[in-house]
């Protein structure tokens, strides 16, 4: 019977501590910072989208398709297990990547990261396109994505540039 009352008393004290806001956290450990508010997805600039479409047509459409639909059977690897050029609309995976990575792939080209020393599957365009040309091509890609895809990609882009929060010791 004594254990029953002791258990109730301990439970009651814990409820009071929580209700009164008394923290059991050690006073020398600061609370973790609150999560930052999401930055709203920026609106697309119609002028940049149109310029990006023209730059894309002149430089990218030959491999990725006139409407960014990708090569036929882009999900099927060839005999060397290389994949054809993917689409840049919602059916592809471009929207999974941060702006920084998209920019670097267009500027520097792309080789299979799982095959060291493999040839570039996509040639670099940094010597042919200006930084602004690359940015407007990415703006054009964004115009091809659904709202959900744009929101996802924007979160990835913002997380890519934010430092990881580490609690102090």
N, C-alpha and C positions, 0 to 999 in steps of 0.2 A: 504494500500500500504506500509506503514511504517513497519508493522509486517512482510510483505513478505521480505523486504530488511534486517530487523533485523534477521530473521530466516536464510537467506542466509549468512549473516556475521558470525553468530555463527557457522554455519556448516563449513564455510571456515576456521575459527580459529581452530576448532576441527581437521580438516583435516591437517592443518599445524602442530599442536602439535604432532599428531601421526606420520606424515611424518618426523618431525625433531627428533623424538625419545624422546620427553619429556614425562616422565612417570607421570601418575596421582597417582601412588602408593606413599603412605606415606614413607618418607625417613627412618623412624625408623623400618620398617617391611622388613626384608631381603627377597629376592626372594626364592621360594621353590627350593630345590636342583634338578638338572636335573636328570632324570631317568637314572639309571645305565644301561650300555650296557649289553645285555644278555650274559651269560656265555655259550659258545658252548657246545652242548651235547657231552659228552666224548665218545670216541670209546669204544666198548666192547672188553674185553680181552678174547680171545678165550680159553685160558687155564683156566681162572676163570669160564667161561661159562660151560666148560666140567666138571670141578670139581663140580660146582653148580648143574649140571644135575645129577651127581652121588649122591650127598648129598640129592637132592630132591627125587630121585628114592628110596633111602633107608629110607626116613623119612616122605615124604609128599604125594607120589603117591597113597598110600592106600586110602586116602580120596579125594584128589584133581585130581586123574586120572593119568595114566601113562604118558600122554603127556600134563599134566596141563590143561586138558579140563574141569575139574570140575565134580561134581557128576551129574548123569542124573537128569533132571528137577531142576537144581540148582536155578532157578528163582521162583520155586513154594514152598511156605512155607508148613510146616507140620501142624498138628492139633494144636500145641502150637505156631504157627506162627514163627517157626524157619526155617531158610533157610539152605539147604544142602550146602556143601563146594563149593565155586565158582571156576571157571577156573582162571588161571593166565595168559592167553594169551589176545589178544585184545578183545575177546568177554566178558570178565569179567570186573571187576572194579579195579583190583590191580593197574593198571597204573594211576588211579586217585589219588593215595596216595603218599606222600613224602617218601623218603628212610627211614627217621627216624621212621615214623609210621609203615612201613612194618617191619623194624627191631624189633620194640617193640612188634608188634603182634606175630611175630615168637618167640621171646625170652620169652614173658610174657603170651602168649595165648590171647584169645579174648572171652569176654562175651558181650552179647547184651547191648549196652549202654542205650537203651531205657527201659530195664528191670532191675532195680536195684536188686542187690543180686542174679541175675540169674547165673546158672552154666556156666562155660566157654564152648563155642561152639567149640573152637579150643584149644587144650591143649598147655601149654607152652613147649618150646623146649630149654629154656635157660640152663637147667641142662644136656641136651643131646648134644647140638651143641655149638661149640665155636663161639665167635663173628665173626671170619673169615668164619666159615661155613655158618653163617647166611648171611654174605655179599655176598658170592659166590652164594647162592641160589637166592638172589635178582638180582645178575648179570645174572643168568640163566633166571629169569622172563623177564628181559629187552630184552633178545635175542628173546623172543617170541612176542614182540610188534612191531607194524609198526613204521616207522620213526615219523609219526605225534603223535602217542601215547607216544613214547619216549621223543619227544620234550615237549609235554604237561607235562609229569611226571617230567621232568628235571626242568621246570619252577616252578612246585609245590614244588619240593625238595628245590630249591634255595630260593623261597619265604618263606618257612617254617623256614629257618635259618636266614633270614635277619630281623633286627629290623624294626618296623614300623616307617616311617619318620613322625615326628611331627613338624609342623612349630613353630619357636620361637615366643614368644610374646613380 
